Amino acid sequence: MEEAVPTPQARVLVVGNTYLDEFVDLPCFPTPDGKFAVREIAEDLGGSATNACCGFLACGAAARLHSLIGDDDVALRLLARLRHKGLDLALCKQIPGGKTGRTIVLLTPDGMSTKLGHGGVANELVHHLVPVDQLRRFDHVHLASVSLPLLEKVLLMKHDVATHSSSSSSSSSSSSPPPSSPSSSSSSSSTALQQPPSPSLIAFVPSPSPSAYSVDSVYGSPDSGGLVPLASHLSSFLPHVTPFSAPTSTAATIPSSSSSSSSSSPSCSSASTLLSSSPSPPSSSEDPRGQECFPSVSIDLGASILSEDPRRLRAAFKRLDCVFFNEHSLKLVYGVDTDAAHDKPTTSAADDDDDDGPAWVVALQRELRGTGAKYVVTLGLHGAHAISAHTRCFRPSILTSVVDTTGAGDAFASAFVSFSRLWGDSDSDALEKAHCAAAMKIQHKGGANGHPTREVIEAEWRRRKAAGEWIP
């Protein structure tokens, strides 16, 4: 029997909130002015980034959490639970004087959960985002319930890397010996290489508040007029624009439970400012992607980002590799009626000239023309769609008993990204395996608990396929 070749672990950075959840077990959902004797009040790990990080780890990825924590008594209890869970906290920072995020989860006997959250210092993560040289060490970046400014900052980093890569290619082409073709042809080719890549155009604009900042959503639109990032120059003539920067207060890096006492030196001064004990970058032999690459990026949407202008959201989402919607977020961003979302779906891939399937799916597919984005839309008991410019597929949900739905979406997202982007499964298989992961996850209480391993997910998927639960 041949020995299996070990697969290198994919490196995933999960960016977003980590909270301490307080679960309140209710006999029924509360009514106004009512009084209830609850069955239990208990604390556990929470926050979309924490939940998703646990999901990626269970799926076999080398996942690392990037979040902010306060220095209050809540932080002490949260850190103890994070370390007990074995999460890598090298990129988590503790903010002096800051309040740690908390969520109150109202849990009813049917397993449905209602969440009341306060982000605390996690809302300031945009000011403490790791620099681009550290982001490039990862194969994938998953943004969990982050703000729009943070998302746009990541997109700006992605643009800068793409521009630098394009410039390097142009320089390399100019320094190489000229081909035997006529000089006019060589000149036109060189000029074309120096054009800025239009799909990633970003421009900063003043925000209504003098102390705030925003980014205009012109990401490569046809009438953007060839704009390029001007973050370093705009403040001279747009005084209300504040470029992204770390605040002057010092943030303490939280040592990982698995890290040694001697820390490696940071690779650059900006990393030193933000992360005083960040791990050293891998050698070129350990990083086959090279220095010009930017990791793929996915996002799972939270309440903060969904309060923004839908036009800005649509423009930003199309610049990503994968975006996760549910019925609520789909309606807010694209105006899709949730009843229309339950039309009879298409069950197979289709190209963009095929108008079969629900009208809203066809419309989203047309929206994604000319982009590399993939939209994954979960519809609860009504299944899930994966939609890109040239393909789309639908897989039905798994009907199962429910203990707690907290973290079900995080389990689904981490499993889908792991199987589709990291392990190379088809969208159809990845949707089915994500359904398996979510169905097993909701048998456990707490968003960070009960995430099944890759082996368990695949075994359950094979069992259900053999039983004919999913018809191709």
DASUL-V19003 format. One record per residue. N is the residue number from 1. RES is the residue in one letter. PHI is phi in whole degrees, -180 to 180 (none if undefined). Layout:
N_RES_PHI + N_RES_PHI
//
This chain:
1_M_none + 2_E_-73 + 3_E_-80 + 4_A_-69 + 5_V_-80 + 6_P_-64 + 7_T_-89 + 8_P_-61 + 9_Q_-69 + 10_A_-75 + 11_R_-96 + 12_V_-124 + 13_L_-105 + 14_V_-106 + 15_V_-111 + 16_G_157 + 17_N_-94 + 18_T_-126 + 19_Y_-124 + 20_L_-103 + 21_D_-88 + 22_E_-115 + 23_F_-90 + 24_V_-117 + 25_D_-82 + 26_L_-105 + 27_P_-71 + 28_C_-162 + 29_F_-69 + 30_P_-67 + 31_T_-107 + 32_P_-57 + 33_D_63 + 34_G_-89 + 35_K_-125 + 36_F_-134 + 37_A_-91 + 38_V_-82 + 39_R_-79 + 40_E_-164 + 41_I_-126 + 42_A_-143 + 43_E_-102 + 44_D_-160 + 45_L_-65 + 46_G_-159 + 47_G_96 + 48_S_-59 + 49_A_-67 + 50_T_-61 + 51_N_-61 + 52_A_-66 + 53_C_-61 + 54_C_-62 + 55_G_-65 + 56_F_-63 + 57_L_-61 + 58_A_-64 + 59_C_-80 + 60_G_101 + 61_A_-85 + 62_A_-87 + 63_A_-95 + 64_R_-132 + 65_L_-93 + 66_H_-125 + 67_S_-154 + 68_L_-119 + 69_I_-133 + 70_G_-79 + 71_D_-124 + 72_D_-90 + 73_D_-67 + 74_V_-63 + 75_A_-62 + 76_L_-61 + 77_R_-70 + 78_L_-65 + 79_L_-62 + 80_A_-61 + 81_R_-72 + 82_L_-63 + 83_R_-69 + 84_H_-63 + 85_K_-75 + 86_G_82 + 87_L_-76 + 88_D_-79 + 89_L_-106 + 90_A_-61 + 91_L_-107 + 92_C_-97 + 93_K_-127 + 94_Q_-102 + 95_I_-99 + 96_P_-57 + 97_G_77 + 98_G_-86 + 99_K_-97 + 100_T_-77 + 101_G_-64 + 102_R_-139 + 103_T_-135 + 104_I_-98 + 105_V_-108 + 106_L_-90 + 107_L_-113 + 108_T_-101 + 109_P_-57 + 110_D_-81 + 111_G_88 + 112_M_-76 + 113_S_-123 + 114_T_-117 + 115_K_-114 + 116_L_-120 + 117_G_-117 + 118_H_-127 + 119_G_-70 + 120_G_59 + 121_V_-68 + 122_A_-60 + 123_N_-68 + 124_E_-97 + 125_L_-61 + 126_V_-58 + 127_H_-80 + 128_H_-123 + 129_L_-61 + 130_V_-60 + 131_P_-69 + 132_V_-62 + 133_D_-65 + 134_Q_-82 + 135_L_-59 + 136_R_-72 + 137_R_-77 + 138_F_-102 + 139_D_-82 + 140_H_-150 + 141_V_-119 + 142_H_-111 + 143_L_-97 + 144_A_-114 + 145_S_54 + 146_V_-91 + 147_S_-81 + 148_L_-65 + 149_P_-58 + 150_L_-67 + 151_L_-59 + 152_E_-68 + 153_K_-67 + 154_V_-63 + 155_L_-64 + 156_L_-65 + 157_M_-60 + 158_K_-62 + 159_H_-63 + 160_D_-61 + 161_V_-65 + 162_A_-64 + 163_T_-66 + 164_H_-64 + 165_S_-64 + 166_S_-65 + 167_S_-66 + 168_S_-64 + 169_S_-63 + 170_S_-65 + 171_S_-64 + 172_S_-64 + 173_S_-67 + 174_S_-69 + 175_S_-82 + 176_S_-79 + 177_P_-59 + 178_P_-67 + 179_P_-71 + 180_S_-80 + 181_S_-74 + 182_P_-58 + 183_S_-65 + 184_S_-63 + 185_S_-65 + 186_S_-64 + 187_S_-65 + 188_S_-66 + 189_S_-65 + 190_S_-64 + 191_T_-64 + 192_A_-63 + 193_L_-67 + 194_Q_-87 + 195_Q_-68 + 196_P_-67 + 197_P_-68 + 198_S_-64 + 199_P_-70 + 200_S_-126 + 201_L_-82 + 202_I_-135 + 203_A_-137 + 204_F_-83 + 205_V_-133 + 206_P_-67 + 207_S_-100 + 208_P_-58 + 209_S_-96 + 210_P_-60 + 211_S_-96 + 212_A_-112 + 213_Y_-142 + 214_S_-155 + 215_V_-127 + 216_D_-70 + 217_S_-88 + 218_V_-112 + 219_Y_-49 + 220_G_75 + 221_S_-68 + 222_P_-57 + 223_D_-100 + 224_S_-78 + 225_G_71 + 226_G_74 + 227_L_-67 + 228_V_-131 + 229_P_-57 + 230_L_-128 + 231_A_-59 + 232_S_-83 + 233_H_-117 + 234_L_-67 + 235_S_-63 + 236_S_-71 + 237_F_-123 + 238_L_-125 + 239_P_-63 + 240_H_-85 + 241_V_-89 + 242_T_-109 + 243_P_-62 + 244_F_-62 + 245_S_-159 + 246_A_-74 + 247_P_-67 + 248_T_-72 + 249_S_-68 + 250_T_-86 + 251_A_-108 + 252_A_-89 + 253_T_-73 + 254_I_-87 + 255_P_-67 + 256_S_-71 + 257_S_-66 + 258_S_-101 + 259_S_-83 + 260_S_-82 + 261_S_-71 + 262_S_-92 + 263_S_-97 + 264_S_-77 + 265_S_-76 + 266_P_-66 + 267_S_-84 + 268_C_-154 + 269_S_-66 + 270_S_-66 + 271_A_-66 + 272_S_-65 + 273_T_-65 + 274_L_-87 + 275_L_-129 + 276_S_-71 + 277_S_-132 + 278_S_-72 + 279_P_-69 + 280_S_-71 + 281_P_-69 + 282_P_-68 + 283_S_-71 + 284_S_-61 + 285_S_-71 + 286_E_-89 + 287_D_-122 + 288_P_-67 + 289_R_-76 + 290_G_80 + 291_Q_-85 + 292_E_-94 + 293_C_-91 + 294_F_-122 + 295_P_-66 + 296_S_-66 + 297_V_-132 + 298_S_-124 + 299_I_-143 + 300_D_-112 + 301_L_-86 + 302_G_-119 + 303_A_-64 + 304_S_-61 + 305_I_-71 + 306_L_-75 + 307_S_-86 + 308_E_-85 + 309_D_-61 + 310_P_-56 + 311_R_-66 + 312_R_-66 + 313_L_-65 + 314_R_-61 + 315_A_-64 + 316_A_-72 + 317_F_-62 + 318_K_-70 + 319_R_-90 + 320_L_-96 + 321_D_-89 + 322_C_-152 + 323_V_-127 + 324_F_-103 + 325_F_-116 + 326_N_-119 + 327_E_-59 + 328_H_-67 + 329_S_-69 + 330_L_-63 + 331_K_-70 + 332_L_-67 + 333_V_-87 + 334_Y_-119 + 335_G_71 + 336_V_-78 + 337_D_-72 + 338_T_-65 + 339_D_-68 + 340_A_-64 + 341_A_-69 + 342_H_-105 + 343_D_-61 + 344_K_-61 + 345_P_-86 + 346_T_-85 + 347_T_-110 + 348_S_-136 + 349_A_-66 + 350_A_-147 + 351_D_-89 + 352_D_-77 + 353_D_-98 + 354_D_-97 + 355_D_-97 + 356_D_-70 + 357_G_104 + 358_P_-58 + 359_A_-60 + 360_W_-69 + 361_V_-68 + 362_V_-61 + 363_A_-64 + 364_L_-66 + 365_Q_-64 + 366_R_-66 + 367_E_-60 + 368_L_-90 + 369_R_-58 + 370_G_80 + 371_T_-121 + 372_G_-104 + 373_A_-78 + 374_K_-127 + 375_Y_-103 + 376_V_-112 + 377_V_-115 + 378_T_-98 + 379_L_-121 + 380_G_61 + 381_L_-69 + 382_H_-95 + 383_G_94 + 384_A_-148 + 385_H_-114 + 386_A_-119 + 387_I_-129 + 388_S_-135 + 389_A_-61 + 390_H_-120 + 391_T_-138 + 392_R_-155 + 393_C_-150 + 394_F_-133 + 395_R_-134 + 396_P_-71 + 397_S_-78 + 398_I_-103 + 399_L_-86 + 400_T_-154 + 401_S_-73 + 402_V_-127 + 403_V_-101 + 404_D_-160 + 405_T_-83 + 406_T_-59 + 407_G_84 + 408_A_-63 + 409_G_-66 + 410_D_-68 + 411_A_-64 + 412_F_-63 + 413_A_-64 + 414_S_-65 + 415_A_-70 + 416_F_-62 + 417_V_-62 + 418_S_-60 + 419_F_-78 + 420_S_-84 + 421_R_-93 + 422_L_-90 + 423_W_-107 + 424_G_82 + 425_D_-72 + 426_S_-69 + 427_D_-59 + 428_S_-62 + 429_D_-66 + 430_A_-65 + 431_L_-63 + 432_E_-64 + 433_K_-69 + 434_A_-66 + 435_H_-60 + 436_C_-61 + 437_A_-61 + 438_A_-67 + 439_A_-64 + 440_M_-77 + 441_K_-63 + 442_I_-76 + 443_Q_-84 + 444_H_-127 + 445_K_-86 + 446_G_101 + 447_G_-66 + 448_A_-94 + 449_N_-103 + 450_G_79 + 451_H_-73 + 452_P_-75 + 453_T_-76 + 454_R_-58 + 455_E_-65 + 456_V_-67 + 457_I_-61 + 458_E_-67 + 459_A_-66 + 460_E_-66 + 461_W_-63 + 462_R_-64 + 463_R_-63 + 464_R_-70 + 465_K_-63 + 466_A_-64 + 467_A_-81 + 468_G_77 + 469_E_-72 + 470_W_-116 + 471_I_-93 + 472_P_-57
//
